[in-house]
Amino acid sequence: MEKLRLYFEQSIQFFREVKVELQKVTFPTRQETVGSTIVVLVLTVIMAFYLGFSDWALARIVKALLQV
């Protein structure tokens, strides 16, 4: 029974500390979130085109070499 009480007290203390730490957090504004999302999407599209082109080009090179 003592273990259960100790576990309960430690859990309460943990959540108190979590609450204190969350009060210190500064969350991004909507504008910052939208800006970051746009950057991620643009870079994802650029990387997709780059990797797609690289794959296409290397496949053609390998195909040409194997036909020789």
N, C-alpha and C positions, 0 to 999 in steps of 0.2 A: 504494500500500500504506500509505503514511503517513496518507493521508486516512481510510482504513478504521480504522486504529488510533486516530486522533484521535476519530472518530465513536463508536467503541466506548467509549473513556474518558469522553467527554462523556455518553454514555447511562448509564454506571454512576454517574457523579457526579449526574446528574439523579435517578435512582432512590434514591440515598442521601439527597438533599435531600427527596424526596417522603416517605420514611420518617420523617425528622426532623419534618417538618411534620405528618404524620398523628399523631404522638405528642402533639402540642399540641392536637389536636382533642378537644372534649368532646361526645360524642354524647348525644342525649336519652335519658332513661330510658323504659322501656316505658309507664309511666303518662303521661308527657308526650306521647309519641307517640299514645297512644289518645285523650287529651284533645284534642289538636290535630286529629286525624282526625274526631272527633265534631263539633267546631266547624265544620270545613270542610263536612261533610255537611249539617249543619243549615242553614248559610248557603246552600249550594247549593240545598236544597229551598225555602227562603224566596225566593230569587231566581227560581227556576223558577216558583213560583206568582205572584210579582209580575209577571214578564215575560209569563206566560201570560194573566193577567188583563188586563194593559195591552194586549196584542195583541188579545184578544177585545173589549175595550171600544172601542178605536180602530177596529177593523174594523166594529163596529156603527155607530159614528158616521159613518164614511165611507160605509157602505152607506145610512144614512138620508139623508145629504146628497146622494148621487147619485140617490136616488129622488125627490127634490123637483122 
